[in-house]
Amino acid sequence: MDTSSYSVPTMSVQLGQYQAAVEATLQEFNARHFTAGFWQKQADLWVQDAEAQQSVRSFMGWLRVAETMLPRVGEIEEFAQEIRAAGFKHVVVMGMGGSTMTPIVFKQAFEKSANGLPLLVLDTTNPGSVREIEEAVSLPETLFVVASKSGTTAEPLAFGDYFYARLKELKGERAGENFVAITDPGSKFVTQATAEGYRRIFLNFAEVGGRFSALSYFGLVPAALYGIDIYALLERAIAMMRACGSEGAVADNPGLMLGVALGVLAQQGRDKLTLVVPAGLTDLGLWLEQLVAESTGKEGKGILPVAGDPLGSPEVYGPDRVFVYVGYESQPDEDNRRKVAALQAAGHPVIAILLRDALDLGAEFFRWEVATAVASAVLQINPFDQPNVQAAKTATDQLMKVVVERGSLPQTSAPVLTENGLSYYASVAGSSAADVLRAFFQQAGSDNFLCIQAYLMETPALNAELDALRQLVQQRLHIATASGYGPRFLHSTGQYHKGGPNTGLFLQLTTDHAQDLPLPGRPYTFGTFQNAQAAGDLEALLSTGRRTLRVHLGSVGEEKGVAQLLRVVQDAL
């Protein structure tokens, strides 16, 4: 394969007063032959503990996975052709975290090609979202891709069991024809998928972690089914590999430059990586959130990716920001570019990356994977573990055991206040909802951030309300804001929330599930499962001393309840 005629997407780095510190670290890394050691999986570049070094070495298979996958393109494309020939009309990818983030980005960034199939992604236990998927497709004509690296992740197994039971009602013993598994060799899920007659099992690579799996079967199988040219994606990724030193010394390593800049800026307090993108790339933020937050957010350190933050004028931003613009060369995107220029002129560090077209995402996935690993080396942490993710899972598992034994979730502590149908659970108090919210937000420091954790059903209307809430807080308090739907974020930014610096204020939103769905073979529903995940996450946040406020919308309803909350926040601030 000849990639000599392909140049990687351009990147400009304007760091202002931080330029000298970044240059000094770059010189230090180059003097240590960092790039050569990086490609040799030299674990002491990150950590000095022997056990942690073994962990680093065992998860660096992503470095050359694009080269590994290139000879497998034919196999994947033949499978996609088989699916079309068999009469399938839709594809639903079901998973969590790294198993679904890349398909979400592909679906938004690419137009479905003429020979591709419509693609939907399910990565929430919200019963309304599960029902929405079910009603959007003809089940017998839908291919369900159950994606789970470990084969033990609770959510994709629940999704698979639900839709397998539905297909079994329709097709009997032939239900497995509608299912595909993507998992690691030796996982328990291989046994289950084999027993249930899955059409195909794609075995991924144990040494490629979930958040570094974009260029493996997890990203490429859905991409091929959607009709994307996966060979071209991999070609561009391999060109970026070479630019980053995969075949020997390079003069300017774009992954090293980006990673050192982000790491040094974080050390200097610029630890909020604020992503600015045009409309067709907003979901890239979901992918970056997981990659960067889960890799760097530990030991009280970390870089917080801020995606979907409404872009304002320079005065609303403190000295904790670095702005990264990712757009297209051929797309003017004038409003964003004008605002980014104003931020740069005001002294904020700005990094700009310009793609030629969406196929350049192959190169960008790899650039950002290298940069995240490099930034972790600057911070001297292991980018490939997630020590705090388990805390929320363990707490949820304990709650689910209670559900199995007693038939319902245990009662939580009493709210500090209930007003107009909304219940407020917090360590702060007040005589009105506005008082409680005022006391909660008064805890915010200048380098803090608000994280809205919505255990609700995602809709365009709800997204608009959450955006309005973020914009209000940003304008009034001048702090960064983030928003995520649970349980999706548990598999991405959740690690940073508990393991990163204690600078977050966490606003958790929960609801009753008026129209719930049963889970086959389990004595509980999707709604109970999601509520247990919310309670488990809250318990894990509290155990690490995080400042939390849970607002239960009860039977008020999700959109109506959040609209009501927004009005109270306006009064409080």
N, C-alpha and C positions, 0 to 999 in steps of 0.2 A: 504494500500500500504506500502510495506517495502522498505525503502531506506537505511537501516542500512548498507547494504553491499556495498553501493556506496559511494566513497569518491569524494569530489569535485576536480576539476582541481587544480593542484599545482601552487602556486605563490611564487616567490622569490623576495624580495625587497632589493635592494642594494642602499642605499641613501648617503653613504659617509658622508660628513660634515653636511648634513641635518638630519642625523639619530636622533640626540639628540632633535632637535626641534619637529620632528614628534612624537617621544616617549613621549615628554612632553605633547603634545596635546592629544595623545591617553590616557595618564593617567588622564588628566583633563576630557575628555569625559567619561571615565569609572567611575570616581569619581562622575560625575553628573548622572550616570545611563542612559547614552545617548541611549544605545540600547533598553532598556525597554521603554523609552519615545518615541523612534522612532516607535516602533511597536504599541504604543498607540496613534499615530498620534498627538503627543504633539507639536503643531505648534510653540511655543515659542523657540524651538530649532533652528529655522531659523530666524524668524522675530518677532518684538515686537508690530507692528501695528495691531490693532484688525481686520481691514478689510483684510489685507494681511494674517493674521493667518487663517481666514475663507477660503481664497483662497487655502492655503496649505492643510487644512483638507479636502476640497472638491475634491482634486485631488490625493488622496493617495489610491485609489482603486486598483492600480497596485500591492500593497504589497502582496495581497493574490489572485491575479487573476489566478495564476497557479492552486491553489486549486479549485477555482471556475470553471475553464475550464475542470478539469480532468473528472467530470461526464458527460461532454458534448462531449467527444471524440467520443463516439459511434454515436451520432447524426451527427457529422462532417464527420466521415468516411463513414457512410451510404449515406450521400449526395455525397461524392466523387464517391462512387460505382454507384449511380444513374446516375451521369454525364457520367461515362465510359459506362454504359449499354445503355444510350441514343445515343451513337455513336459519342460523341464529340471527336475531335482529338487534339485540342489545348486549352490552357487557356491564356487569356490576363488580367493581373491585371492592373487597371487604377486608379491612385490616385496621391497624392503628399505627401512628407514628411513621417511621421510615418506610413501612409497607405501603402507605397510601399517599404520602406527601408528594412524591414525584408524579404519579398519575394525575393528581389534582393540578399541579403546575402545567403538565402537558395538555390537559383538557382545556385550560384557559388560554394558553399561549398559541396553540395550533388550531387552525380550522380543521374539522374532520374531513379527511380526504374522501374521494368518491368511493374508494374500496374499503374505507374504514367503517367500524361499527360505532354507534352512539355509546358513550362511556359515562357511567355514573359511579360515584364513590360513596361508600357507606363507612364512616368512621366515628359513629356516635351510638350510644346505647339509648338515646332518646326514642321512646316508642313512636312519637309522631314522625320522626325522620325515617324510622324503619318502615312504617306504614306508607309514607310518601314514596319511598323506593318501590315498594310492592305494587302500589297503584299506578306507577309510572310505566311499567313494563308488562309485557305478556310473559308470564313465568316460563311456559314451555319453550319459548323462543329466546330465553336469556341465558347467557353464560355467566356463572358466578365464580369469580376468582377469589379464593380464600387465601389471604397472604399473611403468614405469621412466621417470622424467622425462628423463634424458639419452638413454635408448635404448641406452646402452653399459654399464650396470651389469651386472657379470658374473653375479650370482646370479639375478635374474629371467630373464635370457636363458637360463641353464642350466635353470631350472625349466620355462620355456616349451618349450625344445627337448626335454626329457625327456617331458613329457606330450603334446606334439604327436606325437612318435614313437610313443607308446603308442596315441594315437587313430588314427594313420595305419594301424596294424596292424588296428584294428577297423573303420574307416570309409573307408580309402583316401583318395581325393582330396577327400572331404567332411570331412576332419578339421578344417579351419579353421572350420567352423560352430560348433565348441565353444570358440572363442577370441575374446577381446576384448583390444584393446591400449589402454592409457592412456599417452600419452607427449607430448613437446613437438613442435611443428611442425619438420619438417626433420631429425628424428633418423633415424639409420640403421635403427632399429627399424621405422619407418613402411614402409620399403622391404621389409623382411623380412615384416612382417605382411600387407602387400598381396600379396606373392608367394605366401604360404602361405594366402591366401584367408580371412583372419580375418573373422568375422561383422561386426565393427564396430571402428573406430579412433576413439577420442576424443582430440582434440588439445587439450592443456592450454595453459598460458600460460608462455612463456619467462621472463617477468619475475616469476613466482611461484616462489620456491625450494621445495625439497621439504619442509622442516620447517615452512613457512608455507602448506602446500597443503591443509589440512584442509577448507576450504570451497570447494574446486575440484572438478573431476571426480574426483580421486584419492580424496576422501572421500565425495562425493555419489553416484557411480555404485554402489559397494558398498552404501551406505546405502539407496538406492532398491530395489536387488535384495533386500535384507533386509526391506523393507517399512516403512522409517522415513519419516515425513512430512518430506521434505527442504525443502518450502516453509516449514513452520513453523520448522525449524532456521535457515534463511536469514533469515526475518523477525526472529528473536531476535538473530541476529548483527548485522543492520542496526540494530536498536535499540541494541545495544552500541556500534556504530560512531558513532551519533549522540551517545550519552552521552560518547564519547571525542573529540568535536569535529569529526566529519566534515562537519557543515553549519554550522560557525561556533563562536564562543566558548561555552564551557560553564562553569558555576560549579565543579562538582566532576567531574573527569575520572577515572573509576575505573581506567583503564589507566595513566594518568600516576601516580596515587597508588601503585598497586601496584609499578610499575616503579621509581619513585624510592626507595620503601622498600627494595626488594630491592637496588638498586644501592648505596645509602648503607650499609645493613647489611653488605654484602660488603666495602665499603671499611673498615668498622670491625671486620673479622674474622669477622662472622657470615655466612659464605659457604656454609654447608651448608643448603640449602633443604629442610627435612624435611617431606615430604608425609604428611598423616594423612587417611585416607578410610575410609568404610564398605566392606563386602565388595563391593558391586556397582560400585565405582569404582576398584578397585585398579589396573586397567590404564591409568587416566588417568596414572599415574606413568610408564609407558613413553613416552607421548606427550610429557609435560612434560620427561622426561629429555633427549630429543632436542632439543626446542625450546630449552631453556634452556642445556644443556651445550654443544651445538654452536655456539650463537650467542655465548655469552659466554666460553667456555674457550679463550683465546688470549693471546699476549703475556705469559704468566705471570700472567694475571688470570683471574677467572671465578667463576661461581656453580655449585656442584655440587648438582643435585637429588638428594635421597636418598629413594627410593621403596621401600616394603616393609620399611623398618627397623622391627624389633619395638619398639613404643612402651613405654618404661620409665618409671621414676620420675625426678624431676628430678636426683638426684645422679649419674646415669650420663652426664649431658650436660655438655660443656664450653661455654665462651663463644663457640663457633663456629657456633651453631645459630640458625635462625629456623624456627618451626613454622607451616605453612600447613594449615589444616583445610578440606577441601572435602566437604560433605555435603548432605543434603536437609532442607528445613524440616520435612517431615512424618515424618522418620525419627529416632527418639530417639538411636540410636547412643550409648547412655549411657556405656559403658566408655571409648570414645575421647574423648568430650567431657569426662568427668571428669578423665582424664589430661592433656588439653590445658589445662584450667583450672588444674590443679596446676602445670604448667610455666609458665603465665603468672604465677601467684602467686609462683613462685620467681624471677621476673625475666627469663625468656626472652621475646623478642618473639613475638607470636602474631597471625596473620592468619586470619580465618575467613570463608568464603564459603558461602552457603546457596542451593542450587538448589531450584526448585519441583518440577521433574521432569527427566527425562533430556534433553528437548528444549532445556533451558537450556544444554546443552553447546555449542550453536551460538554463544551469547553468550560462554561461557567460553573457547572456542577463540580468539575474537577478543580478549577482554580480555588473555589471556596472551600472545598475539602482540604486542600493543601494549606490554605490560609488559616483555617480553623486549627489545624494541627500545629502550625507554626506559632500562632498566637498563644496556644497552650504551652509551647516550649518557652516563650517569653515569660509567661506567668508561672512556669515550673509546675505544671499539673498534668495528670494523665488525661488526655482527651477522649479516651475510649471506654472509660467506666462511667457509671451513673449511680453512685452509692446512695443517693437520697431518694431515688425513684421508688425503691422497694418499700419505703416507709408508708406511703399512701396505699400501695398494694396490700401490704400486711394488715393495715388498719381496715381496709375494705373487706379483706378475707375474713377477719374476725367478726365484722358486722354481718356478713353473709352467713356465717355459721349460726349466728343468733336467729337470722331469718329462717333458716332451714329448721332449726329446733322449735321456734316459737310461732312462726308464720308471719312475722312482721319485724320491721326495724325497731331497735330499742328507742325509747323516748330520749330526745336530746334535752339539754338544760332549758329552762324557761327563757323566753325572750325578755330583753330588758324593756321592751316597749312593743305594743301592737297598736297600729293606727291605720284606719281606713282599709283594713284587710291585710296590710303588710306587717310582718313580724320582723323585728330587728334583734339580732343576737350579736352581742359585742362585749368587750371588757370595759367600754366607756358607757356612760349613761346620760340621760336627759329627760326632761319632762315632755318633750315632743320629738317627733321624727327628725325635724330640722335640727333640734339640739343634739340628738345622737349623731347625726351626720356631721355637724359642725365639730363636735368633739373628736370624731374619728379623723377628719381631715386636718385638724389642728396638730396632729402628731407628725405631719409631713415636714421633712427637712428639704433643703434646696436641692440636694442630690438624690432625692427619693423618687419613686415612681408609683403610680396607681396601676394595679392589675385587676381588671374586671374578669371574673371567672363565671361564665354563664352556663349553668347546667340546665339549659333550655333548648327548645327546638329552633335551629337556625332558620330564619326567614329574611327576605330583603327588608321588610318593615322593621324587624328587630335589629338587624344590622344598622339601619339608619338611626334608630334610637340609641344604640350603644355608641355609635360614632358621635352623636350629639352630646352624649354624656362625657365622652373623652374630650371633646373640644371645649366643653364648659370648664372641666377641671384644668385643662392645659391653660386656658385663657385666664382663669382666676388664680391658680396656684403656681403656674409656670413650672410644672413638673412633667416628666414624661408619663405617658399613659400606654397601657397595653390591654388587649382584650382577647379572650380565647373562649371557645366553647368546650365544656367538659363532656366526656373525658378526654377529648382529643389532646388538650394541652398537657395532660398528665404524662403523655409519652413524648413531650417535647420540652416546653419551658418549665415543666414541673420540677425538674432537677435544679434549675437555677433558683426557683422560688424558695426551695428549702436549703440548698447547698451554697448558693451565692451570698453576696453581702446582704446584711439585714437592712435593706433600704426600700423594701416594698410595703405598700399598703394594699391589702387584698380584700376586694369587695366580691363576695360570693353570692350568686343569685340562684335560688332554687324554687321549685314549684310543685304543686300537686299534679298528678297525671290523670286528668279526667278520662281520657281514652287510652287505657293501658293495653299492653300486648303480653300474652303469656309466653314463657320461654319453654320449648319442648324439653321434657325430661328433667325439669327443675321445678321446685315448689315456689317459685317467685316469678315476677314479671320483669320486663325491660325497665319499667319505671322504678321499681324497687331497686334494681341493679344500679341504675344511674344515681338514685338518691343515696345509696350506700357508698358509691364512689365519691360523691360530694362530701358526705360525712367523714369518710376516711381521709380525704385530702385535707379537710379542715382540721382534723385531729393531728395530721402530720405537720401542718403549718404551725399550729399552736405549740406542738412539742418542740419546735425549733425557735420559739419566741417571736414568731411573726405577728404583726398587727393585722387583725382580721375584723371584718364586719360581714355577717351573713344576713341577707334580706330574703325572707321566704315570701314569695308572692301568693302562696296559698291558692285559693280558688278564684282570685281576682283575674287571673289570666296573664299570659306572658307579655304580650305587647301592651296591654292596658296597664299591667303592673309596672313595667319598666318606664312607661310614659309618666305614670304617677310618681315613681321614684325620681325621675329627672326633674319634675317640678319641685320636689322637696329639696333636692341638691341645689337647685337655683336659689331657693330661699336660704339654705344653710350657708352658701358661699357668697 
